[in-house]
Amino acid sequence: MTMITRPSPITPTVDFDRDGVQHGHLRLPWSRDDSAWGSIMIPICVIKNGDGPTALLTGANHGDEYEGPVALFDLARTLKAEEIKGRVIIVPAMNYPAFQAGTRTSPIDKGNLNRSFPGRPDGSVTEKIADYFTRYLLPLADIVLDFHSGGRTLDFLPYAAAHALSDKRQEKACFDLVAAFSAPYSMRMIEIDAVGMYDTTAEEMGKVFVTTELSGGGTISARTASIAKRGVLNILKQAGIVAGAPETQATQWLDMPSNDCFVFAEADGLFEPVKDIGDVVAAGEIIARVHPIGRTGSVSFEYRAALDGVLAARHFPGLIKTGDCLAVVATLTDGT
């Protein structure tokens, strides 16, 4: 693997080593028709008070997911330097062009930021953002919280999650933070494809990494906003950055033991849920139907759970395409 020596084109307008509260930007040059010497200005907040651990808090890795931005813009407005010990780096909207457009991927280059890591300093706009996080921000962090929800095409039970890791001490530290986040559900999560993910890059660097899925549908609710705001403060308390004990509540632990969790559509059509999010399902039970829409009288397709568990996620729009993730079934457990 060739080591990248080219500097990032991104310039921070904040000083990561200065005590106090700073609000600024990550400035990424972007020359275009309406601005020859223009830049993308990604908002960032750095709050520092002496020595201590560093938390890197991020949202809108995908631009149509809103719990993270709501919680993190709020935290950047309200958290004071004297209330912490260490450093908090807040980037409420990582993929800022996608966030401004309200889309999962960037409208500039169609880049999916969470499939673009470790990135390139001489690549597309999205790859340049990924590279800056990989080489400049992640090395500063001890813990990383990256907010997600289902965006416009998926809906989830509200959960915090971490992954099974080969380093069991690192894995335990991750799940300790998941427990501290104290979402209604807590997940041991697997990915369909982890290549190019922010999660994978952070974990391979030895970081304590936590993510979430907090509902979806391309919107936000009062409930999920509250979960996100309480959860991020709980993470900071658990890390010793903010004083006090996490404000925990009961959580139901879930597991994704294999790829049998995922159900994918094998036909285009009209999506009919048979089970709702949070419903208990049995292996072999029908969880959804897809109805052909080209003519009346056509036979519908039935989709069944491959294992016993709870419906943890489902396709959100009324129409579905072949290959779309139709549902996720997770198993109920007593803990990590």
Helices and strands as residue ranges (DSSP letters): E 11-12, E 20-29, E 39-49, E 54-58, H 67-78, G 81-83, E 86-91, H 96-101, G 113-115, H 125-132, I 133-137, G 138-140, E 143-146, E 154-156, E 159-163, H 168-181, E 185-189, H 198-204, E 208-213, H 222-238, E 252-255, G 259-261, E 262-264, E 269-273, E 280-281, E 286-291, E 301-304, E 309-315, E 319-320, E 325-333
